[in-house]
């Protein structure tokens, strides 16, 4: 199963919120529903971001990079956080 790295970005602030992985089914479900779905590598199943927390990602735009091996989804966060730690973004730790 081919998994595509997928960057999630806030469509207004341009903040990078998280990185997830899509397979073909997750991409199709995302396009059809307007909500972000990922393939969970640990659970081995399709899941909608926020299905348990309620912090969902509403799709605004979807882009493919020039090599067609990475996806960028611009979203509106419905809720308060994206990260499982409760932070708005998963990218909190600055290393340089």
Secondary structure, 3 states (H helix, E strand, C coil): CCCEEEEEEECCCCCEEEEEEECHHHHHHHHHHCECEEEECCCCEEEECCCCCCCEEEEEEEEECCCCCEEEEEEEEECCCCCCCCCCCCCCCCCC
